[in-house]
C-alpha cells in the first residue's frame, strides 16, 4: 500500500464497487500516508440517525470497539460534523465531553489531538473519519488537508455511486407491471377476470397484507367485496378482511372517494378525520390502508383497497401505482359491462317511448300519469312518484299527482317553495339529487313531511326544461322520485328522469294553453304552404310527411293517415299517421288489399271528399284504421291528378272540428290534396327517370369497358393466330409442328373463353347490371389490372409502384371490380404528368375491410372532389363536373362500389398529392 500512488488509489476508488474493499483501501492509505495512532471510519445510517462503525486502526489492533453503533445525540460533535459537513479539530480527545465513550478510548490509547473529517459528496454526508494522534495541539498542514480532501472525497463519491445503484435496483417499475397486466387483459371477457388480474398484480407489486376490490351498491349505500387475493381460509374473524362496508357512519370516506381523492391511512398519518379513521380501520380490520376510487363518468363504481395488518408508511410510488390501477379499472369496467349498459339504455328508450305513446293516446291525464309513474318507478326500483305545480300566490307547491301505494302513507300537505340554494342547484345541474335526506340541507323545508311518509332519498327535476317554449301563462312544475332507503342516483337515472319530466311537462303545457285557433285563417294559408313545400322538397317521403303534417296541424282531427300503393302492386300501406296532431309510427308489416277494401274502393269512386260513419265500416277496415275511441266519422279523399292517371293514394282523417264546414272549407281541403297529389306524382316520375338514367349510365360504362376488354383480348389473340399462320411449318421437324399446333389450339380456346365470359353480359345484363359474388384474390386482381393498364403506362412513360402487405381475398363481382380498378388507374394515368409515378398501396384496414389506395400528383378539376361528395344537384339542368368524364365515371365507380358493400373516397392533400381510396369487405372465411 505504501507503494501505491495517489492516482492509483483514486483509480481504485472509482472502479471498485465493494464497500468493504473501498474502506480497507482508504484506511490503509491513510495509515501509510499519515502518522496517526487512531483511525476510525463510521458510516451514517439516516433511518436510525446513528453512525455504524466500519473498523479502523488502533495501536494494539483491538478493533471491536470500532465496529459498534454510535447513536447521534443532539449537541455532540459527531452529529455536528454530519449536519454541518465541515471538519472539526479537537485539541484533546481525552477531555472532550461531547464525544461520548471516545474519551475513555482516548485515555486508553493516549490520544490527544483529533480530527473529525466528514465523508461528503456535494450536500450529502455518508459518515465521517476520526484521525487521532498522541501529540497535543497538532493542526493539519496544507498538503495534509489537500490529501485528506482528495482521498475522503473520492471515498464519499464512490459510496454515493454505490448507494445510487442500490436504490436503482431496489426501485419498483410500475410500467413493467402495467405492461404485463395489459398483455393479460386481451384474454379476458368478464369484468371479474379483469378485477382478479388487477388484484393479483397489485398485491405482487406492493406486497401488503391483503388486496381487495370493493364495489359500490347504490341502493343502500354500501360497498361489497367483489374481488380479493385471499382464498377462503380459517382466519380469525378479528383479522379477516371485511366482506362489506356500510357507509352509515363513514360519510367522509364515501365523499372522499366520490370526489376522486386517494384515501391514505398509515403510520401516524391519515387523510381522514381521526374518528372516521378509527371507525374505518375497525370495520375493515386493518392498521394501514390505501383506497383508490374507481370512477367512470364522474360516478363512483368502487375502490381498490391495499390493506395492512401493521402500520406502514406508504411511498409516493405506491400511491401513484394504486391510483393508476384504479383509473385503469375505471376505463375497463364500463367496457366489460357494455352489454348491461346497452341493455339499460334500451330499457330507458323503451320506457320513454311507452310514455310518449301514453301521452299521445291517453286523453285522461290520471290514466297517463298512473301509467307513467308505474313504468318509471319500476325502472328505477323506487316507490314514490310526485308531480308538483307551483302556486305563486300561496308560495307553495300543490300536489297534482302521486302514485298510490298500498303499504305507504300518502303526502297530504303542500310543499314549501324552494330556497335560494335549491334554485342555484337547479341552475347549475338542472336537478337536485339527494342520497340521504337527513344529511342534506338542500330541501330542509321538505324534510319533515317527506320523512313522515318514509322518503329517505329523492330526485327532483323540473318539467319546463324546454328551450324553445316560452309561455307567460305556464306554471312551474316539478317531478319528484322518492325512495324509502338512502341510495345513490346515477347519471343515467337522472337523465331518464329528466326526459320523462320533459315529456310530462309537454302534456302539462298542453293543458294550460288555449286550444282555440283561427281555423279559417289557417285553411286559407294551406295553398301557399303547399307551394312552399313543393319548392323546398325533393323526396317523396319528405313531401308526404310535410303535407300530412300541415293537414294535421291545420285541422283539429283526432286521426289522420295516408295510405299509398303503386300502380303495379295493389297492396297499400300506411306511410303517415297522426293522432291528436302528433306523428305515430305505424306497423310496417301491415298491408291493405286495395282492390278488396270497400272503403278505399268507395273513395276511389267518389269525386271530392267521401264521408262515412266509423261504425258502418267493415271490421277489417276498422282494424287497420285503428281509430281512437273519440272518433265517430271519417273523411277520405283520393290523390287524383288526371282522368287517365291511376290514383295511388288515399288521405283519411276523422271529421275535423271546424268553425266553418262550408263548401269553401271542403274546396280548400280538396285543392290542397290535389296539389299534393300532382307534386307527389311529379316527384315519382322524376325519381323513376333519374334512376333509369343512372342505371343506363352504369350499364353503358360497363358495356363500353367490357367491349374494350373484349376488343383488346380477342384482337391480341387474333394477331397471334395470324403470326402463327404466316410462320412456315417445316415438314421435317415434327416436334416444332406439334408445338405450333398446340399454341394454335390454346389461342382458339382463350378466344372461346373470352367470348363465353360475355354470355352473362348478353343474357342477364341487357338493361340492368347484375351483381355477382365471386372470390377474388387481390394479387391476381392487381396482376390483371396491371396487364390491362400497361399500354397506357408505356405511352405516358409512367412508373407503377405496388405495395401489398399480404395477399388477401375479397367477395365481390370480379369483372366489375377489375373494371373499377382499371378505371381509377386509367383516370390517374391521364391525370398524372409525363414520366410520373403512380403508387398503389393495398393493406388490411381492419379485420373486415381492405384498403386499396391509388396515389398520384396529377391535375384535377377544383370542383370535382366537392361535387363527388355532394352528389348530383337536385337541379338536373345545372352544369356539373359529374355530367362528363372523368367525374361521370368516378360517380359510376362510387355507386358500383356501394352496391358491392364498399366505399370510395377522393381527396387532394395540401402537398398536391391526389389520393383515391377504395374500402372493400374482406373474405373472412
C-alpha angles and dihedrals in degrees: 000000000000088000093055115101124221092255091053092051092049091048089052090050090052096048103038120086099182111102095206092052091048091052093046092051091048093048093047093050093047090049092049096043101041132040100234124147094201126038122170133173120201123183120213119245104203096188095057095024096233141117118250113209114232097183135264144181128299130174094248096038091243105144106162091101090052091058095059130105118249117199113219112241124198110263100019121122095242091060090045091056092047093049100039095034090215126124118252126204117212114203095205120008092193093064099036110110096190096071100067117212092001088088091068091047090050091052091049094052097031094244117169121153108047136180123207107200121184123229096228134175112181104308097338126094120212098179139291143267122230115209116186134181136183091235121098126233093005117163130192119260122227096258091047091053090051093049092048091048092051098044098041092040089054090048092050091048091052091049089050093054092046091051092046092052091047092050090048091053092047094048115106119229113221091186092064090049091049093049090050090051094048091052089055093048091071090071097053131093106163123065093233089062090056091048093050091050093050091048092049096048094042091050091050093049099046099024099210126162093263138001118202140166116217119198123210120240107200096197101073096009102247139124122236125198107251103169134017140172092227126086123216105287133164090255118158114267092234092061100030119112114264114257091209144000121223113209096208093111098017102073093134091054091051093046091051091053093043089052089056094249125146113239111216124183116175143136108331092339137090135163090215132066118276097251094047090047092053093049093046095048091046091049094047093038095231139125096206132026144182113192118183117187120237104216133175124180090351092303123119111237098172140291141263110237125203105192131191132189091211133046111274138184107232114219123223092243090054092051091048092048094049092047091049092051091050091050089050090054089049088061096042100044096069091045093051091048093043093121091055091046092051090047091053091047090052090049090051092049091047090050095051090045091052091049090048091053090047090053091050099044105033115076095178104083093205091060090045094052093043093055092043093050093048094050095044096046091047091052094047094037089233131138108210131065120177130177112197131188125199120243105194093186093059095034093232145095115253120213110246096174142352128179111250113235121191097219100035135078119247127235107251104170131067118251125241125252119273122266124239090257090055091047089051090053090053090053094046101040106013092236144031119247116188119186096187119016095202093058098043121079095189094098100026091144090059097042099089100048092041094046090052092060093045105263113148103162130021147176120219121195131171118234097211097074094127112126100203099044119091117165121161093205095055118107124217116256134186134204114214124192116191137191131198096227134039112276143156122252113219124215091249091055091046091050091049092051090048092054092047090048090053091049091051090044088057093057091044089054090051089054093053098043124088110250093198110115134172099254098180093052092050093048091052088058094052095089093053091045090052093056090046091053091048091054094048102041128076101164126077096220092051091046091052092047096049096045094048090044091055092049091048091049096046098042118057093224123151091214135029126166138166121216118194138174139165130260093246098040117053096197111110128200135192105253098172130027130176127183118187089352092302125114115247126193109241126214105274094203095056114104130183124216100229096193094048100041110097096204095054092045091051091049092050089051094050126082110223125350121358116207127194140155115256094227091060093057121100118264094247090053093049088050096061092036090057091188121195116255093253094060116102105161135025135209120210133184131179123233099245129177113158133000090244093047121090116235113241101183149037130207114211126186137164116256103285123230099239128168089218119031093173127139090268091061091050092049092050090051092046091049092050092050092046090051089051091049093052093047091047092051091047092053092047091052092045092048092048093049092045091050092048091048091050093048091048090050089053091047094047092050092046095048091044092054092043091051090049090052091046091049091048097047098040092042091052092049093047089051090053090048090052091051090050091049093051094047114094119253107218110214093206096061107065093174094058090046091055092048092051092048090048090052089048092054091046093055091048089051092049091051089050091050091049091050090046091055089063093059092090088049091055098039107033104022104049096123104359136038118251117212115217129193109227130166105244125192107213095217091054090047092052091048094052093046090047092052091050096047094043096094091053091047092052092046092051092039090234129160118224116205118189124194120186124173097202137340112272136177132224138201108226144103101298097203095047094043090051090051091047092053091045091050093052092047090046091053090046091050094053090042096049121084121254115281089013130142128248117196125203118194120185120184141146109265093194138325093296107031138057126208120218111188128185116192128189140149101231134130121273134184108264093229098043098087092045092049092049091054094046097040126212115337119250085239100078092191094057112106114246139173087239092068093074138029135314091024092043091052093046091053090050090050090051093052093046091050089049089055089054091052094256137119134231129206132178121186141158119221126218088251089064095252116138116219121201109188130188121189113197133175116257123228098250096185 
